[in-house]
Amino acid sequence: MNFFHFIIRNIWHRKFLSLLTILSVTATVAFVLLLSLSRASVEQGARKGYGPFDVVIGAEGSETQLVLNTFYHVGAPVGNIPEKIMDLVLEDSGVEKAFALTTGDNYNGYPIVGIDPEYFLTRYGNQMLQDGILYADTGEVVVGAYVARMLGLHVGDTFTGAHGLVEGDYHGGIDDGGEGEHHDEHDSFTYTIKGILPVLNSPDDRAVFTTLDYAWAVHGETSEEREITAILIKPATLLGAQGLKSKLESMNQVQAAYTSKAVADVVNLVDRGSEIIEFVTLLCIILAAISILLSLIAAVNERTKDVGLLRLLGKSKRFVLMTLVGEGLFVTAAGLILGIIAGHVVSYFLRDALFSYAGIQIAPFEWSSDHIMIAVGTLLIGAVASIGPALRLYRMDSLSLFKA
């Protein structure tokens, strides 16, 4: 009987306990891998979420809320600012590109964003649309790839929007006419889909885009009443960005925020929150190691006489040691492989939920150095847990083993 055949027969003999040990390792590895993929996706999504727009201008309030709503389409706008501020921004020599943005309405829970179509060229380059063309006139829209896929939308389809940033929310913003008026305003304004955006792998995949004046047209605002939600700025230089920020912050009820700083604050907050998850992960790793240890202790107690017979038949102490360590490593390796597969499969099925909730696109089949660290760490834990029970039999003489 060869070495590997002997290990497999021993595992099969205790198949129920071996299966529980494998499942324990599988769950731990899958959890650790899912945490690794999620963290990497948050960091990558945070960096890619705002593109080249290092400064954003909006109403006075939370910088984090302003950045999350403007770039990640999460939460409610801080407020609105007068349209004339855009003129001041465009006059500044430190600004390379600037785009005013309006938001506040939704279609089936996906935000409707008003912005000049040149925004896409500035941020994403000259990419081909999946279908159709960009919008040009009021009421025309292009739809993010994720929205189109989830709602089954096509070029030529028409729809009406709703007030607020979630489906069925008609209470956001300032309204003097009551809920019924919101229904009338939005139901009478029809959007026509002119194009479907390509997959951009950014929060823009889950938004609907149209002309800047859509909100004014829907609510019948005059030129004197027009307000915008935010201004996205690509500065010509960092010095120019600082000068513009200082100038605008001297104005009442207006703030200029560094996008990277606000995003970094959010990522740091997520990292602090993940410490609890890391603690739970450590507990899972300890439990998996204990599971392997208990499995092998049970194997030692069951096979003491069998090992004694092997020793009397001429098998060396090294053979006994290697079979028990090999059994532990085999069980650990089986759990490791299944855990890696399970971690990627679970992340694949969670990707849409995570993207819909936070605009973070998880890459379910991405491989990184974390995979190597997880594999090495898991096998090392399996080896360490296996050595103790194996040494117990290794140190006993063959007669004592047989009598036991």
Secondary structure, DSSP 4 states (H G I P E B T S, - for coil): --HHHHHHHHHHHTHHHHHHHHHHHHHHHHHHHHHHHHHHHHHHHHHHSSTT--EEEEESS-HHHHHHHHHH--S-----EETHHHHHHHH-TTEEEEEEEEEEEEETTEEEEEE-THHHHHHH-SPPPSEE----STTEEEE-HHHHHHHT--TT-EEE-EESSSTT----S--SS-HHHHHHHHHT-EEEEEEEPPP-SSGGGG-EEE-TTHHHHHHT--TTT-EESEEEEEESSHHHHHHHHHHHHTSTTEEEEEHHHHHHHHHHHHHHHHHHHHHHHHHHHHHHHHHHHHHHHHHHHHHHHHHHHHHHTT--HHHHHHHHHHHHHHHHHHHHHHHHHHHHHHHHHHHHHHHHHH-----TT---HHHHHHHHHHHHHHHHHHHHHHHHHHTS-HHHHHH-
